């Protein structure tokens, strides 16, 4: 993959992937507040963050937190508030996973520098038509 996802597209991908992970957790029987569900959403954030720009990490973390809070912790798609410490911790975990992998992926892929192509002044030389 040569280009990184922009923040808006990363948020859309994170929302879609988070929505797809909720039924998968339900099939596994882990649609409750356990470490398996938390780890599943953290891995999802890391995977989306790997393809995203670092500036997209807050959107990716927020998307995962919304689905984890609404469908795993409080079920039936209703957002609940368990207090500032647990909710902030979950949000920071998801955002940190996305940010860490986005930064690591950005460091591994150096920007390709384009060298200007030398131009030949004589017409036809480019195609081998000169005598």
C-alpha positions as CSV (number, residue, x, y, z in Angstrom):
1,X,0.0,0.0,0.0
2,X,1.7,3.2,-1.1
3,X,-0.7,5.8,0.3
4,X,-2.0,6.2,3.8
5,X,-5.6,6.6,4.6
6,X,-6.8,10.1,5.4
7,X,-8.4,10.7,8.8
8,X,-12.0,10.8,7.4
9,X,-11.5,7.5,5.5
10,X,-9.8,6.0,8.5
11,X,-12.8,6.9,10.7
12,X,-15.1,5.3,8.1
13,X,-13.0,2.1,7.9
14,X,-12.8,1.9,11.7
15,X,-16.6,2.3,12.1
16,X,-17.2,-0.4,9.5
17,X,-14.7,-2.8,11.0
18,X,-16.0,-2.2,14.5
19,X,-19.5,-2.9,13.4
20,X,-18.3,-6.2,11.8
21,X,-16.4,-7.2,15.0
22,X,-19.5,-6.9,17.2
23,X,-21.4,-9.9,15.6
24,X,-18.1,-11.9,15.5
25,X,-17.7,-11.4,19.3
26,X,-21.4,-12.4,19.7
27,X,-20.8,-15.7,17.8
28,X,-17.7,-16.4,20.1
29,X,-19.8,-15.7,23.2
30,X,-17.7,-12.7,24.2
31,X,-20.3,-10.0,23.8
32,X,-19.7,-8.8,27.4
33,X,-17.1,-6.6,29.1
34,X,-14.1,-9.1,29.1
35,X,-10.5,-8.8,28.2
36,X,-11.1,-10.7,25.0
37,X,-13.5,-8.0,23.7
38,X,-11.2,-5.3,24.8
39,X,-8.2,-6.9,23.1
40,X,-10.2,-7.5,19.9
41,X,-11.1,-3.9,19.6
42,X,-7.5,-2.9,20.4
43,X,-6.2,-5.2,17.7
44,X,-8.7,-3.8,15.3
45,X,-7.5,-0.2,16.1
46,X,-3.9,-1.3,15.5
47,X,-4.8,-2.8,12.2
48,X,-6.6,0.2,11.0
49,X,-3.9,2.5,12.4
50,X,-1.3,0.6,10.4
51,X,-3.0,1.8,7.2
52,X,-3.8,5.3,8.4
53,X,-2.0,8.5,9.0
54,X,-1.1,9.3,12.6
55,X,-3.5,12.2,12.7
56,X,-6.4,9.7,12.3
57,X,-5.7,7.9,15.6
58,X,-8.3,9.8,17.6
59,X,-11.1,9.0,15.1
60,X,-10.1,5.4,15.0
61,X,-10.0,5.2,18.8
62,X,-13.4,6.9,19.1
63,X,-15.0,4.6,16.6
64,X,-13.8,1.5,18.4
65,X,-14.9,3.0,21.8
66,X,-18.4,3.7,20.5
67,X,-19.0,0.1,19.5
68,X,-17.2,-1.4,22.5
69,X,-19.3,0.8,24.9
70,X,-22.5,0.5,23.0
71,X,-22.6,-3.2,22.1
72,X,-20.1,-4.9,24.4
73,X,-20.3,-3.1,27.7
74,X,-23.9,-1.8,27.8
75,X,-25.4,-4.0,25.0
76,X,-28.3,-3.1,22.7
77,X,-26.5,-0.2,21.1
78,X,-27.0,2.2,24.1
79,X,-24.0,4.2,25.2
80,X,-23.5,4.2,29.0
81,X,-21.2,5.9,31.4
82,X,-19.3,3.7,33.9
83,X,-17.3,6.7,35.2
84,X,-14.5,8.8,33.9
85,X,-11.7,6.4,34.7
86,X,-12.8,3.2,32.8
87,X,-14.2,5.1,29.8
88,X,-11.1,7.3,29.5
89,X,-8.9,4.3,29.9
90,X,-10.7,2.4,27.1
91,X,-10.6,5.4,24.8
92,X,-6.9,6.0,25.5
93,X,-6.1,2.3,24.9
94,X,-7.8,2.3,21.5
95,X,-6.3,5.6,20.4
96,X,-2.8,4.6,21.6
97,X,-3.0,1.3,19.7
98,X,-4.0,3.1,16.5
99,X,-1.4,5.8,17.0
100,X,1.5,3.4,17.8
101,X,0.9,1.4,14.7
102,X,0.4,4.4,12.5
103,X,3.7,5.9,13.7
104,X,5.5,2.7,13.3
105,X,4.2,2.2,9.8
106,X,5.1,5.8,8.9
107,X,8.6,5.3,10.1
108,X,9.1,2.1,8.1
109,X,8.0,3.7,4.8
110,X,10.3,6.5,3.9
111,X,8.8,9.0,1.5
112,X,9.8,8.3,-2.1
113,X,11.9,11.1,-3.5
114,X,11.4,11.6,-7.1
115,X,14.5,12.5,-9.1
116,X,13.9,14.7,-12.1
117,X,14.3,12.8,-15.3
118,X,17.1,14.1,-17.6
119,X,15.6,15.5,-20.7
120,X,17.5,15.1,-24.0
121,X,17.4,18.3,-26.1
122,X,17.6,16.5,-29.4
123,X,14.2,15.5,-30.8
124,X,13.8,11.8,-31.7
125,X,16.6,10.7,-29.4
126,X,14.2,9.5,-26.8
127,X,12.7,6.9,-29.1
128,X,16.0,5.9,-30.7
129,X,15.3,7.7,-34.0
130,X,18.6,9.6,-34.3
131,X,21.2,8.7,-36.9
